[in-house]
Amino acid sequence: MAKPKIATASLAGCFGCHMSLLDIDDRILTLVDLVDFDKSPVDDIKKFTGRCAVGLIEGGCCNEENVHNLQYFRENCDILISVGECAIMGGIPAMRNTIPLKECLDEAYLNGPTVYNPSGNIPGDKELPLILDKVYPCHEVVKMDYHLPGCPPSADLLWEALVALLENKPMDLPYEVIKYD
Amino acid sequence: MAENLEKAIREICELNGNDHTRMMDIVREVQQRFGRVSSEAMDFIADAVNSHRVEVESVVSFYSFLSEKQKGKFVIRLCNDVIDKMHGVDNVAQAFREELGIDFGESTPDGKFTLEWTACIGMCDQAPAALVNDKMITRLSTDSAREIIKSLKANGDENRLTHLLGDGNNANLLVNSMVNNNIREEGPVIFAKLDAGKALHKALAMSAVEVIKDVKTARLRGRGGAGFPTGMKWEFTRAAEGDEKVVICNADEGEPGTFKDRVVLTERPDLMFEGMTIAGYAIGAQTGVVYLRAEYAYLRAFLESVLADRRNNNLLGNNILGKEGFNFDIRIQMGAGAYICGEETALISSCEGLRGDPKNRPPFPAQKGYLANPTSVNNVETFCCVAQILDKGAGWFAEMGSTGSTGTKLLSISGDCTRPGVYELPFGILVGDMLEKAGAENPYAVQVGGPSGQLIGKADFQRTICYDDVATGGSVMIFNEDRNPLEIAHEFMEFFCEESCGYCTPCRAGNELIKERLEVIMKGEGTPEDLDYLEQLGKTVAVSSRCGLGQTSPNPVLSSLKNFRGEYEKLVKENKDGMQRTFDIHKALATGEELQGRKSVIYAD
């Protein structure tokens, strides 16, 4: 039987959750025995090569590309997991949600004390994804099946969750793994 | 001006003994005299009563009848509960808007009028209703709304608004109100005649312990809704350590759809005060407090006169009815517009001159209540029952009603029925029989016990009204087949979101989340999973909230989900592709497209 496939993405996040995934250390060798990686920054595969069992999403949606990518994942993954604070609640990027978008962009590109912008334009090049009115957590855009909290979720939590999912067993969640202070 | 303000405030504080626990009376008086409690005024008050400014501000910002912002000379508070909406309050509101040229929450530029929405003011049997300052105006129409404004502009006096007075004591000069009692069925307990002092006389011939024993034998349970055995509460309070014990009467009838206490306060105040005095004797208290909701301020002068009469007849005061050493008196504490103050520990906070925050339990009020004294808080109706029990006997009372719920219950019935009003019915009556008495028209759903109670359907009309089956503090709202259970539940959720004191997260945030998800379902964007989500979240809010408000606020959604699940299921659709229908990419992108000066390529139409 072919190994199940896993895909990962970092949307409006800091890649910290991906770093945490790499923190599983030598267990990564076991992981490679258990699964194949499909679309992911880990292997730089850009397009899905086939249907995936699990999609791990880091970060929320701050622009149209995030939304598009997330919807692409939803279409191609059986189970989609919000990994970390930003995917689950928007996280640090969502701090802008309390400020109108125009004020944010004006401060960043026009009025900030260190800004040099003689054109007086807010960047609108078509290579740049358009920004959304606010940062959305993933589950407000597509249906998410599970949420793994943390900033980042610890390597142990990610490992336990993946193994439990792949082996179809209940997850072992000792207190230390979901304690955040 | 500042000097006048300071002088006036010093006077007001002086009148209240410069006592910070009388903060409610102080700020109410300032509000009434100046139309606001300004920032300056708060400083003066804090100084005069030797408190902190933040203490004053926390009170002013908490209650809806108090404000830092200037209010008009006439504050019109229009009731927007579900029953008033069914009776066309929206049209009345539009008439007010047009006549005054302002929206709700605004004041006219000349400072004469302020328009506000308010939660249930206890007039569901004569809706739509509004308060003009303290004056109650009932059965409003668009015409009468326009006339009210014209009259206020011409006469400048809200007392000249009412021409026809209501029945019974509503026509008493001290009440002078157009409110009608709408007593539809008189029973043997609340509405039976009892001469003032008769029951008290009998009680004083017994020992305090025997009085409590009588109340226990009658198996009297609290009429406010929770149904705690009254005798037990008194026993705890009596046994608690502390020399100064307190009896509080909860007349903060704020549960939407309840108006029975209004009628008791109007027609049977002597019975209530008698019950309170008996309670004072039973638990060994000297102090009685009636916490009267701000909306019923129009009854205050009348109630004070009844108290004065009782003092003159030695039914209050020192050595009552010649009983050496039994001293007891009652004062009226006015509220200032907060539903949460109907919760007993919040009510005690309010009596102490604080925000209406519920307190942690334990200690229970019976151990440490008002100003840390052992306190028994009972409902208006409960005290009336006590007086009758002491007069006519515990056995007489226990024979009425059902085994677990003895006696009769006052019900305030409103909504889609031909005979809205107050009914005194024996416990154990079938819901269906009650509906028939009220002349319900095609009843489809009945909200029993107010928003914090249950929304029941036809399948439950064979059940009985009592503590162990369909429990109610008195509110019964009838809805016919044209009404939508989801909209009813939504109305109530809006009410709870507004009235949550904000102290604990499950209630403050949880109720908002329930309301939001309910709105998603009502818009037709929900999925079957949303129903599970509502059930789970509702249970979480109920289990983890700090006081009765949050513990019951999910009830409208939970009970309508249980009893009207079909109505919900009609609206939800499976989400096959996993894309959330509530997310609108074009809406999310609109601002960005404008600011960044181009249209989306990925999401071109």
Interface residues (C-beta under 8 A of the other chain):
Chain A: N63 E64 E65 V67 H68 Q71 R74 E75 L80 L101 K102 L105 N121 I122 P123 G124 K126 L128 P129 L130 I131 L132 D133 K134 Y136 H139 E140 V141 V142 K143
Chain B: T527 N575 D577 G578 M579 Q580 T582 F583 I585 K587 A588 L589 A590 T591 G592 E593 L595 Q596 G597 R598 S600 V601 I602 Y603
